């Protein structure tokens, strides 16, 4: 089954914030990072079982899953929910940040 992938407004803002932070240090890398992130997010349209539940799933009592994107110290967690035929990306957070709480 193919899903429609939608980014929430907070997820869009978080991706933009990360892009601008990376851009301050390396504009060329930032562009490549953002394009890669968007491609990875597009891949959420199928085989969602390959992604584990996020640590937040238990505290929010929701089946929130996560996809990791990046390397070494630049890993981001793409948090998403499956809502019928839609994959809703709810947050994009640096992996070093504390987990979300309700």
Beta strands, then each sheet from edge to edge (+ up, - down):
strand 1: 4-7
strand 2: 65-69
strand 3: 76-83
strand 4: 86-94
sheet 1: 1+ 4+ 3- 2+
end
